[in-house]
Amino acid sequence: MAKLIDLRSDTVTKPSPEMRKAMYEAEVGDDVYKEDPTVNKLQEYVAELFGKEASLFVPSGVMANQISLKVLTSPADEIICEKDAHIFHYESGSPAALSGVQLYPVAGENGIMNAEQIEDAIRPKEAYYMPRTKVIEIENTHNRAGGVIQPLKNITEIRKLADKYKLKMHLDGARIWNASVATGIPIKEYASYFDSVSACFSKGLGAPVGSIIVGSKDFIKEAFRVRKAWGGGMRQVGILAAAALFAVKNNIERLKEDHEKARQLARAMSEMKNIEVNLETVQTNIIIFKITKIKAGTFSKKLAEKGVLISPTGKNTLRAVTHLDVSYSDIYSAIEKIEEVQK
Ligand SMILES: Cc1ncc(COP(=O)(O)O)c(C=O)c1O
């Protein structure tokens, strides 16, 4: 069978030969004793890249978000997030289970909340019978909204609001690299508005495993404790940190190519009779689109028979994601197959 063109997610990438070489050659030690030189190198490198005091390597994006929220809150606190946030839909109810907190989802436009909406959601201090608002969480880029970038103006206004109400801010920056490359705004600048940031190496950057939490020294000290308590302490994990370090040093700039491929694919789909795409939301490597003639599940099954994998996200909606294991010729071939199936 011909090569599968896998557009389900940017998490499906396989480590390149160069990345595997870096993993093979990694110096390692026991990271629970903080003695893994490659992990330490990665943590220093990323803290510097984000302009923060410290960082902590963790197994996954979910763990990075959940440890951050745990450190920022006390039980019965409330976290304001957008209604399509990853922490709300795709983290197995962990804020409630692990931190004893609840989420207050706010309906943004294409994943973007403004300061006014957030201010309406902040609980009055004197209302002792209400939960306490503690954190504002923002996702950049926003996955479920289709890789949409949070405008810096909104972020700065929300930070002012957070300062006014003495709230903390957490950034789910699983794909912050994509936002930075697309806008030219340095990662440091994005990170500067947040108390804690999570970011993933295992998505567009192409590493097999790993995420990072970035913040102040005190914050990371506490995060280190929570990571151990939740069973996330790892030993000779420099082998994985080497892949992450390789990814962050070599694979950020090339994300531009993924964005260009997504634009080409989205433009072609927008011209197809039975597909609707809002091109305004195609700002990075994710395309959310609607199929009007058949159900999304049927569409993705028929497409899979032709060797193209795309994830249904609803009855009529699907998600296609470009990444470093999809070439331009794969995109042209996917366009042909999508055209045939949507008819
Ligand atoms: C925005 C966002 N945050 C967090 C995560 C969680 O990452 P992981 O799958 O590594 O736990 C994802 C995964 O897709 C994501 O898209």
The ligand as a MOL file (V3000), in Angstrom:
LIG
                    3D

  0  0  0     0  0            999 V3000
M  V30 BEGIN CTAB
M  V30 COUNTS 16 16 0 0 0
M  V30 BEGIN ATOM
M  V30 1 C -3.3940 22.7820 23.6570 0
M  V30 2 C -2.9500 21.4820 24.2380 0
M  V30 3 N -2.6000 21.4210 25.5260 0
M  V30 4 C -2.1940 20.2820 26.1050 0
M  V30 5 C -2.1070 19.1100 25.3740 0
M  V30 6 C -1.7100 17.8400 26.0800 0
M  V30 7 O -0.5250 17.3070 25.6310 0
M  V30 8 P -0.1780 15.7380 25.8740 0
M  V30 9 O -0.9440 14.9950 24.8460 0
M  V30 10 O 1.3040 15.6980 25.7010 0
M  V30 11 O -0.5640 15.3970 27.2530 0
M  V30 12 C -2.4690 19.1200 24.0220 0
M  V30 13 C -2.4150 17.8660 23.2470 0
M  V30 14 O -2.8740 17.7680 22.1370 0
M  V30 15 C -2.9090 20.3320 23.4400 0
M  V30 16 O -3.2860 20.3920 22.1610 0
M  V30 END ATOM
M  V30 BEGIN BOND
M  V30 1 1 1 2
M  V30 2 1 2 3
M  V30 3 2 2 15
M  V30 4 2 3 4
M  V30 5 1 4 5
M  V30 6 1 5 6
M  V30 7 2 5 12
M  V30 8 1 6 7
M  V30 9 1 7 8
M  V30 10 2 8 9
M  V30 11 1 8 10
M  V30 12 1 8 11
M  V30 13 1 12 13
M  V30 14 1 12 15
M  V30 15 2 13 14
M  V30 16 1 15 16
M  V30 END BOND
M  V30 END CTAB
M  END
